[in-house]
């Protein structure tokens, strides 16, 4: 495709990554600087002359990462919105930049009601820094492996771009704090891209719990599925010609290329990096961000966190290709006395995760996929929730981001809230690694007097250290 660009450091038509060192990608995090009432859902084409916003007035969106999550979940609302225009695409794999040619993408786009043809004149690059340097990019949707979340978001803040960032907020509590502080000091709009607050049933659960319809909360229980994965082929292989593997690894430790570690070439499928601790903590921190965030929101603790945690789990050998935590059980206690059980389980036949709240006057439970609610007594389900008591708008998470960019207001899950939800699951991950009860200070964000645990707050074993300061 004529407007597909290679990184500025390599003007050849083939991206080799040769001559690039890991130092190039060690982003110095510390150097990076710097509720309005709204309709529940307003399609972009519903307002403006003839139902459309003039092209010059649209928000220019750049997508960083054009893989499975972007195509199946993240592109559609932006592409349908009359308030936005996709102006740039970035992916380290050049074949994924040719979005129109990817098998099944046309069908996915049709299902989600957007036109692949709108990408025709879009700028394309394998280097996210080229995308961030463009003046026509007002905002970015970051849909990359987890180890790139914080560095890319910090670079976007420095470039003055509004940010929608896939959950979780990075791979360590410390780096999440750096990002949350940087976002707070800036003028950008930030949306942690977690969709559970946007699911009508789960939104309803949070509203009923937070407004006291089950009485005083006593216990919370949430669970995530541990999906079965096939045994990987661990054989190393030549790096595909289209892939800038050096850029893909970025701030992580270097290791030889293995196809089952990255993503399947030529098709959009579940990536292998999700199962390796260099790039992701696995379901406990990635998938778990969703229910943890809902629990924090309903418990009215979304800008703080638990004070105690303990956990155990099934850790494969670290030298295996797929080595993330398997099944697990984590327990928390909050300062308000609420106790929490967090379960990771292979049996997810009753739905893809749930959150259950137990109070002095009843209980309520919400499931995700298929979405449903149960409660006892059943009268809880029909209780009225006044907007002044729960002043939040139910809308798609991307719509929330778009509307807040237009009004320059806080999103429903800004960087601080996203960081705190990620902290909850990362605390659980640390507790599983140490296998003992830990005390947590949610103000100082440390385990008081526990050097071993605080070392893991910086990042867990198997993850390359990043320079801070």
Secondary structure, 3 states (H helix, E strand, C coil): CCCEECCCCCCCCCCCCCCCCHHHHCCCHHHCCCCCCCCCCCCHHHCCHHHCCCHHHCEEEEEECCCHHHHHHHCHHHHHCCCEEEEEEECCEHHHHCHHHCCCHHHHHHHCCCCHHHHCCCEEECCHHHHHCCCCCCEEEECCCHHHHHHHHHHHHHCCCEEEEECCCCCCHHHHHHHHHHHHHCCCCEEEECCHHHCHHHHHHHHHHHCCCCCCEEEEEEEEECCCCCCCCCCCCCCCCCECHHHHHCCCCCCCCCHHHCCCCCCCCCCCHHHCCCCCCCCCCCCHHHHHHHHHHHCCCCCCCCCEEEEEECCCCCCCCCCCCCCEEEEEECCCCCEEEEEEECCCCCCCCEEEEEECCEEEEEECCCCEEEEECHHHHHCCCCCCCCCCCCCCHHHHHHHHHHHCCCCCCCHHHHHHHHHHHHHHHHHHHHCCCEECECCCCECCCCHHHHHHHHCCCCCCCCCCC
